[in-house]
């Protein structure tokens, strides 16, 4: 029961974090919940397909199918989140003005909600798939079905509750600072996903296996509750390799530079502000 509860809690929390940040970052955007809900449903449907094909996925590519599947989903999510952050850097000032009227849509440009829908769907798909494959392993080890179901229900409830509390906390932030906070959260989240993607590729044998650069597990273990929260929030790993660090730093730098280049010039920002004030 305890093992299934921890697994489900961790995966639900990771998916909830993505959904939470997306919901907070798109406050005031018309019909955002349709896209987010659609992404969640699509992710659940995808995870259900994975459940039906769990054994085949695990054994594909000479037993590395699960790792390659996770790496592909993670990298796709990184691309979607990166695009969202860069787009928001260009349109944030404009969207802040619309936050004063939650029912209004975006008048200049259209927020690419399909990217957010995809990012949410991939997050749910990835975490749901990992739950399926991990639970499959627990079942194969001989654990009782009642224990697995009760533990999974407990983990689902706990992960959803923490995600809700995170969302409520983000909503208390001043709207002018909301996009900055969520932008940094998405930046750290995407960087951590890229590092995890590298870890899966190492496990699958597609990247060279290396000794860890350091071991901070005696300070904060990645398997502790606090360590798992840090892993979800900022991509913390207690024994990272050079390749994982390279993926993390490279992704962080690439998205940060893209966000910087996408920011409108002061003159353009002033023109947009004047247009909004005259509307």
Secondary structure, 3 states (H helix, E strand, C coil): CHHHHHHHHHHHHHHHHHHHHHHHHCCCCCCHHHHHHHHHHHHHHHHHHHHHCHHHHHHHHHHCHHHHHHHHHHHHHHHHHHHHHHHHHHHHHHHHHHCCCCCCCCCCCCCCHHHHHHHHHHHHHHHHHHHHHHHHHHHHCCCCHHHHHHHHHHHHHHHHHHHHHHHHHHHCCCHHHHHHHHHHHHHHHHHHHHHHHHHHHHHCCCCCCCCCCCCCCCCCCCCCHHHHHHHHHHCCCCCCCHHHHHHHHHHHHHHHHHHHHHCCCHHHHHHHHHHHHHC
